[in-house]
Amino acid sequence: MPTTLGQNQYGKAENRVVKITRDGATHHIKDLNVSVSLSGDLDDVHLSGSNAHVLPTDTMKNTVYAFAKEHGIESPEQFGIVLARHFVTTCAPIDRARVRIEEYAWERIAAGEGGDGGHSFVRRGQETRVSQITFDGERVEVVSGLKDLTVLNSTDSEFWGFAKDKYTTLKEAYDRILATDVSARWRYGWSGDAGSDDEGADGDIGAPDWNESYEQTKRHVLAAFAETYSLSLQQTLHQMGTRVLDHRDEIDEIRFSLPNKHHFLVDLAPFGLKNDSPEGAVYLAADRPYGLIEATVLRDGADARIAADLTTL
């Protein structure tokens, strides 16, 4: 039976890179998980087994570590751009490179907490920073984001007036806990310095300050979550996206995936206790099943290009 080869790519996934920069007695740490994927003129390796156009994945791994030393790691975005450009511009059969990076954050242990303040760190347990850089030989696309940022409002959230049918048992809520694990991706309008094609273009003209943009975007996401009196998690999501786009001109599109982490009042009546009282209440935190709220917020005139399924990004 005749067949046709469809879209294909290959690469080296999950290269763990820890880069220590020594500034005298003060050290700095960057901890990344880097996945490289290449596509292009690769039909022959699938159809005949010829490896003539195949750059070994071991070479990709070596390049990641060599570039960490040669170019440094200012941000996941900067590092990913340098890598993506390198593979497309130096390997003729390759016309598209995608680099996905997770960054794990560390905080310095102060001298008074058992460290010397210079080279002692504790892993920060909040979100994981993520980025995806794609280069097709002409333009760069940068999608940054975060995952596993757990947030909770203990009040100022309601859920009522919803559609009901014969299977509906949920009671309307006029004061509830709203909690979620924020997973967000945002796409930048910047598409690379068209006049620069050298693989080491670390300082692209007009590129955002990637680290500042990340921190400020996260700040606006958190501020909107905290300040929105929520009638639904969908409403909160839209307010988070709108606030980011209102304050960060470099971002054209942002997509969220928000599981609704349900909290249920525990029935303490059998023990002669009134649970929900002015002094507070006791809740059961349920991890599953959960509602899953997902949506994209776009700047006027921008195209939606972030994948609908964030698990693939």
Secondary structure, DSSP 4 states (H G I P E B T S, - for coil): ---------EEEEEEEEEEEEEETTEEEEEEEEEEEEEEES-HHHHHT---TT---HHHHHHHHHHHHHHT--S-HHHHHHHHHHHHHHH-TTEEEEEEEEEEE-EEEPPGGGTS-SSS-EEE--S-EEEEEEEE-SS-EEEEEEEEEEEEEESSSB-B-S----TT--PPPBSS--EEEEEEEEEEES----TT---TT--S-TT---HHHHHHHHHHHHHHHHHH--BS-HHHHHHHHHHHHHHH-TTEEEEEEEEEE--EEE---GGGT---SBTTB--EEE--SS-EEEEEEEE-TT----S-S-GGG-
